């Protein structure tokens, strides 16, 4: 598109034909313009998560903490789907494993949160990986169904055997010293997980995961164990989800059967789909949109689920690719008028 203004011929320049190409590599370091273009989205993410949350009322700080938990689950689901080709519907198992391991460490051994959180994260991830191990050879919907059964199974086992408090759960557990510790811990962990998964996706490990998703037979023919690599992907995702469960246990000072609730399996999937699969930033965005939206619609009572489903359906139908890929494309295709 061209036009003539004040005797000068002008045309529109698209940044994705200039800065975008140069900023994809080391050449981004050659100009402050490229550096700013590359860092601006990342700086906005850090500022919003760490800065804006501090000015919220106490109630909404708690909502943001819950949104951070769902964001961790959504990124774990996104990683397992986008880089291992496994559709996991058992996110509630991660929450339950992490929450109950942390609760037992608090109630039986009296460990402080700074010690119990890492142990619950790794221990819960090991338990989930062993439970998912028989399901790894399954493909497609069969893996999804198998993982979906686990939260239901363990919730009924705990209720029947009255394990770890049974239906009453474990109460009176240690909590965070104050809201600021709870808020900034989950925000920092979200940033670490986000940039960590982005780094894994960009390295050789990410290429192997992507190859397993695209053609696992070719990877097997290359001499790599597909089962071991998928176990690694399951362990990484489980560790992220188990930390979310352990964090929720410390946040509420309680662990119970509700940690295996269906919401912990479905809402993260909806957040990842809404934000855009394969981006990780989409999982973050979707979680921090859906969870506060649910809180805002609480005044509508049962009707809020109808409104919630309608909003989600509109996003999925209008932007099936997700919000973040659309915003990314618009950012990379920014146009401006320049003199010819």
MOQUILIN-V69252 format. One record per helix or strand of 3 or more residues. SS is the DSSP state (H for helix, E for strand). FROM is the first residue (numbers start at 1). LEN is the number of residues. If there is no record, write none. Layout:
((SS & FROM & LEN) (SS & FROM & LEN))
//
This chain:
((E & 2 & 4) (E & 8 & 7) (H & 15 & 3) (H & 19 & 5) (H & 26 & 5) (H & 32 & 19) (H & 52 & 4) (H & 58 & 27) (H & 91 & 19) (H & 113 & 21) (H & 141 & 21) (H & 163 & 6) (H & 179 & 24) (H & 204 & 11) (H & 216 & 6) (H & 226 & 27) (H & 257 & 4) (H & 263 & 13) (H & 281 & 20) (H & 303 & 16) (H & 323 & 10) (E & 335 & 5))
//
